[in-house]
Amino acid sequence: MKNLLSDTAPACGDARAVPFDPALPGMALLQEPVRLLEVLARLLTDWLGPGAHLVDSRVAIRHFFPGKRCSAELALLVGPTRGAPTEWRRLLAKFYSDDQGAHVYETLRELRGRGFGTGRFTVPQPLAYDSGHQLLLVEWAAGEPLRSQLLASSDAREGVEGAAAWLLRLHRCGLTSGRQYTLTRHVHTLAGWMQQLIEIFPEGERLLADLLIGIRERGGALAERIPGPTHRDFSPEHVVMTGAGVMALDLDEFCQYDPLFDVAHFTAHLRFLGVTHFGALNRLDGLVDRFVAAYKAGGAGDCEERRSLYEAMAYVKLGRLVALVRRPPDWRQVLPALLGEARRLVEGYGR
């Protein structure tokens, strides 16, 4: 299993190692291997194929957001008949606290029906959704994450341009389903996050207060934007290079919003990698410029004023991630850098 389950998280050979969260009742399946195989066998009939059955399973927790969702890599030992040769196959299981998984399942189906099922630009195939356990099963994305390319300091220019091309295709796909999201709602969410940050980082209270005022003023001055299909969590972590192709993951936040937020969110994540892994916020600015240029070269509309505001808002989101979720040892240095850049973008545009 060493080569099957990646080294970024250990396989949970002991069911007691699986987190328990009463808000995610479906996760109890991961602590009951026999029952897990029974449920998976029922849900994956088509994926397994005629005559195949599940012999064993291994679990590795990939992402766990208490009270919200959990993603787990499942390695399944599949055999055509008992005693015959077997093979390991893997997939992604996502447990939710509500019915969001059902919406993600439909979003993936609709996108694959609009050209993202084959060819250069794809999304994972949704395999099944079980409402009883609020469990979504999705094919495993085989390839190299763009984030890994960036951290390896290799030439990631083609990967960044491929990500821009994938994003442009999403924005032009014409999909109209998904919840309607607004800038007002977005700012309201940021205000709540800022209050959380003040509680853990009181020395930044004034900075956060000024930043919120600036975001509200800038947002209120922007013209209304016709919403379109928006990933809303587009980042190098959610882009996988599949040979000559590009697959985007994690459509949990998909909605109808301003597509330019995706562009700004991605560039903010590039700069986030710069400060967290290379010690300088501008370390990957060459790739930032290449990404924006590739997106614009496809004929997409652009508004630097809106994009800079969205990038500032993305830094607040990343600040929350650093200070309240991941908490690396240097978070007290990284957080002010992110918030300072957000303030620079909000206050400095047009001056």
C-alpha positions in Angstrom: 0.0 0.0 0.0 3.0 2.4 0.3 2.8 3.2 -3.4 -1.0 3.4 -3.5 -1.7 5.7 -0.6 0.5 8.8 -0.9 2.8 9.8 1.8 1.1 13.1 2.6 -1.2 11.3 5.1 -0.9 7.9 6.7 -3.2 5.0 6.0 -5.6 4.4 8.9 -5.0 0.8 9.6 -6.7 1.2 13.0 -10.3 2.3 12.9 -9.7 4.2 16.1 -7.4 6.5 14.2 -10.3 7.9 12.1 -11.6 11.2 13.5 -15.0 11.2 15.1 -17.4 14.1 14.4 -21.0 13.9 15.3 -21.8 16.5 12.7 -20.5 14.0 10.0 -22.3 10.8 10.9 -21.4 9.1 7.7 -17.8 9.0 8.8 -18.7 6.2 11.2 -18.4 3.9 8.1 -14.7 4.4 8.2 -14.6 2.8 11.6 -16.6 -0.2 10.5 -14.6 -1.8 7.6 -17.1 -4.6 7.0 -20.1 -2.3 6.8 -18.0 0.1 4.6 -17.4 -2.6 2.1 -21.1 -3.5 2.0 -22.2 0.1 1.4 -19.5 0.7 -1.3 -20.4 -2.6 -3.1 -24.0 -1.3 -3.3 -23.0 2.1 -4.6 -20.2 1.1 -7.0 -21.8 -1.7 -9.0 -21.2 -0.1 -12.4 -17.7 1.1 -11.4 -16.6 -2.3 -10.2 -18.0 -4.2 -13.2 -19.7 -7.5 -13.7 -18.7 -10.3 -11.2 -16.3 -8.1 -9.2 -16.5 -7.7 -5.5 -14.7 -5.9 -2.7 -12.2 -7.9 -0.6 -10.6 -5.3 1.6 -10.1 -1.5 2.0 -7.6 1.0 3.3 -8.3 4.6 4.4 -6.2 7.8 4.4 -7.8 11.0 5.6 -6.8 13.8 3.3 -8.7 16.9 4.5 -10.8 17.2 7.7 -12.9 20.3 8.4 -14.7 19.5 11.7 -18.4 20.1 11.5 -18.3 20.6 7.7 -16.8 17.9 5.6 -14.1 15.2 5.4 -12.2 13.9 2.4 -10.7 10.4 2.5 -8.7 8.4 0.0 -10.1 4.9 -0.2 -7.9 2.1 -1.6 -10.1 -0.9 -2.4 -9.0 -4.4 -3.1 -11.1 -5.7 -5.9 -11.4 -9.4 -6.9 -13.4 -10.9 -9.8 -14.0 -14.1 -7.7 -12.8 -15.3 -4.4 -9.3 -16.8 -4.7 -8.6 -15.3 -8.1 -6.1 -12.5 -8.7 -7.0 -9.1 -7.2 -6.2 -5.5 -7.9 -6.1 -2.3 -5.8 -8.2 0.6 -7.0 -8.7 3.9 -5.4 -11.2 6.7 -5.2 -12.1 9.8 -3.2 -14.8 9.7 -0.5 -16.3 12.9 0.8 -18.5 13.1 3.9 -20.7 16.1 4.5 -22.7 17.5 7.3 -25.6 18.3 5.0 -26.8 17.5 1.4 -24.0 19.6 -0.2 -22.6 16.4 -1.7 -25.7 15.9 -3.7 -25.2 19.3 -5.3 -21.6 18.6 -6.0 -22.5 15.3 -7.6 -25.0 17.1 -10.0 -22.5 19.9 -10.7 -19.8 17.3 -11.8 -22.4 15.5 -13.9 -23.5 18.7 -15.6 -19.9 19.9 -16.3 -18.9 16.6 -17.7 -21.9 16.8 -20.0 -20.7 20.2 -21.2 -17.3 19.0 -22.4 -15.4 18.4 -19.1 -15.7 14.6 -19.3 -13.1 14.0 -22.0 -10.4 15.9 -23.8 -7.8 18.3 -22.4 -9.9 20.0 -19.7 -11.8 17.7 -17.3 -13.4 17.3 -13.9 -13.5 14.1 -11.9 -16.2 11.6 -12.7 -18.8 11.4 -9.9 -19.4 7.7 -9.1 -22.2 7.8 -6.6 -24.0 9.8 -3.9 -25.6 8.2 -0.9 -28.0 10.5 1.0 -28.2 8.1 4.0 -24.6 8.7 4.8 -24.2 12.1 3.0 -21.4 10.4 1.1 -20.0 11.4 -2.3 -17.8 9.0 -4.2 -15.6 10.5 -6.9 -12.9 9.0 -9.2 -9.3 9.5 -8.1 -7.5 12.2 -9.9 -4.3 10.6 -11.3 -1.6 13.1 -12.1 0.7 15.7 -10.6 -0.9 18.6 -8.5 0.2 21.9 -9.9 1.0 22.9 -6.3 3.7 20.2 -6.3 5.3 21.6 -9.5 5.4 25.1 -7.9 7.0 23.9 -4.7 9.6 21.8 -6.5 10.8 25.1 -8.1 10.5 23.4 -11.5 9.3 25.2 -14.6 5.6 25.5 -13.9 4.8 28.0 -16.7 2.9 25.5 -18.8 0.9 24.3 -15.8 -0.1 27.8 -14.9 -1.1 28.6 -18.4 -3.1 25.3 -18.5 -4.9 26.3 -15.3 -5.8 29.6 -16.9 -7.2 27.8 -20.0 -9.2 25.4 -17.9 -10.7 28.3 -15.9 -11.6 30.2 -19.1 -13.4 27.2 -20.4 -15.4 26.9 -17.1 -16.4 30.6 -17.3 -17.6 30.1 -20.9 -19.4 26.8 -20.4 -22.8 28.3 -20.0 -23.8 26.3 -16.9 -26.5 28.2 -15.0 -27.2 25.8 -12.1 -25.7 26.3 -8.6 -26.6 28.8 -5.9 -26.5 32.5 -6.6 -23.7 34.2 -4.7 -23.3 38.0 -4.2 -20.7 40.4 -3.2 -22.8 41.5 -0.2 -22.9 37.9 1.1 -19.2 37.6 0.5 -18.4 40.7 2.5 -20.7 39.5 5.3 -18.7 36.2 5.5 -15.4 38.1 5.6 -16.7 40.3 8.4 -17.3 37.2 10.5 -13.9 35.8 9.7 -12.3 39.1 10.6 -13.9 39.0 14.0 -12.5 35.5 14.6 -9.1 36.8 13.6 -9.3 39.7 16.1 -9.9 37.3 18.9 -6.7 35.4 18.2 -4.7 38.4 16.8 -5.9 41.5 18.8 -2.9 43.6 17.7 -4.4 43.5 14.2 -7.8 44.9 15.2 -7.3 48.3 13.8 -5.9 46.9 10.5 -8.8 44.5 10.1 -11.3 47.2 10.9 -9.8 49.6 8.3 -9.6 46.7 5.8 -13.3 45.9 6.2 -14.3 49.5 5.7 -12.2 49.7 2.6 -13.6 46.5 1.2 -17.2 47.7 1.8 -16.5 51.0 0.2 -14.7 49.6 -2.8 -17.4 46.9 -3.3 -20.2 49.4 -3.1 -18.6 51.5 -5.8 -18.4 48.7 -8.3 -20.9 48.3 -11.0 -23.2 45.3 -10.8 -21.8 42.2 -12.5 -23.8 39.6 -14.4 -23.0 36.3 -12.5 -21.6 33.3 -14.3 -20.2 29.8 -13.4 -17.5 30.3 -10.8 -15.4 27.6 -9.1 -14.9 29.9 -6.0 -12.0 27.8 -4.6 -9.7 27.7 -7.6 -6.1 27.3 -6.6 -2.9 25.3 -7.5 -3.9 22.8 -4.9 -7.1 22.0 -6.9 -5.4 21.7 -10.3 -3.9 18.4 -11.4 -1.8 18.0 -14.5 -2.8 14.8 -16.2 -0.1 14.4 -18.9 -1.1 17.0 -21.5 -4.5 17.6 -19.8 -5.7 19.6 -16.9 -8.2 18.4 -14.3 -9.7 20.7 -11.7 -10.9 19.4 -8.3 -13.1 20.3 -5.4 -16.2 21.9 -6.9 -17.8 22.2 -3.4 -18.0 26.0 -3.6 -19.2 26.1 -7.2 -21.8 28.9 -7.7 -23.0 31.7 -9.9 -20.8 34.7 -9.0 -18.3 37.0 -10.7 -15.9 34.8 -12.6 -13.1 37.2 -12.0 -13.0 36.2 -8.4 -11.6 32.8 -9.6 -8.7 34.7 -11.3 -8.0 36.8 -8.2 -8.3 33.8 -5.9 -5.7 31.8 -7.9 -3.2 34.7 -8.0 -3.6 35.2 -4.2 -2.8 31.5 -3.7 0.3 31.8 -5.9 1.5 34.7 -3.7 0.5 32.8 -0.6 2.8 29.9 -1.7 5.5 32.5 -2.2 5.4 33.8 1.3 4.8 30.5 3.1 7.3 28.4 1.2 9.9 30.8 -0.3 9.8 33.6 2.3 8.6 36.4 -0.1 5.1 37.3 -1.1 6.3 38.3 -4.6 8.5 35.2 -5.2 6.1 33.8 -7.8 4.9 37.1 -9.4 6.3 36.0 -12.8 3.8 33.1 -12.7 1.1 35.4 -11.5 1.6 37.7 -14.5 1.7 34.7 -16.8 -1.5 33.3 -15.4 -3.4 36.6 -15.8 -2.0 37.2 -19.3 -3.0 33.6 -20.4 -6.5 34.1 -19.1 -6.9 37.5 -20.8 -5.3 36.2 -24.1 -8.3 33.8 -24.4 -10.5 36.8 -24.9 -12.0 37.0 -21.4 -13.2 40.3 -20.0 -11.0 41.8 -17.3 -11.4 44.6 -14.8 -8.3 45.2 -12.7 -10.3 47.2 -10.1 -12.6 44.3 -9.4 -9.8 41.8 -9.6 -7.6 43.6 -7.1 -10.6 43.9 -4.7 -11.2 40.2 -4.9 -7.6 39.4 -4.4 -7.6 41.4 -1.2 -10.6 39.5 0.0 -8.9 36.2 -0.9 -6.0 37.3 1.4 -8.4 37.6 4.3 -9.6 34.1 3.6 -6.0 32.8 3.5 -5.2 34.7 6.7 -8.0 32.8 8.4 -6.6 29.6 7.0 -3.2 30.4 8.5 -4.2 31.6 11.9 -7.3 29.5 12.7 -7.0 26.3 10.7 -3.4 25.3 9.9 -1.5 27.4 12.6 2.0 26.9 11.3 4.8 28.1 13.7 5.3 31.3 11.8 1.6 32.2 11.4 2.2 35.5 13.4 4.6 36.6 10.6 2.5 35.3 7.7 -0.8 36.8 8.8 0.3 40.4 8.9 2.0 40.0 5.5 -1.3 38.8 4.0 -3.4 41.4 5.7 -0.9 44.2 4.8 -1.1 43.2 1.1 -4.9 43.2 1.3 -4.9 46.7 2.7 -2.4 47.8 0.0 -4.7 46.6 -2.7 -7.8 48.1 -1.2 -6.3 51.5 -0.4 -3.8 51.8 -3.2 -5.9 51.1 -6.3 -6.1 54.2 -8.6 -3.6 56.2 -6.6 
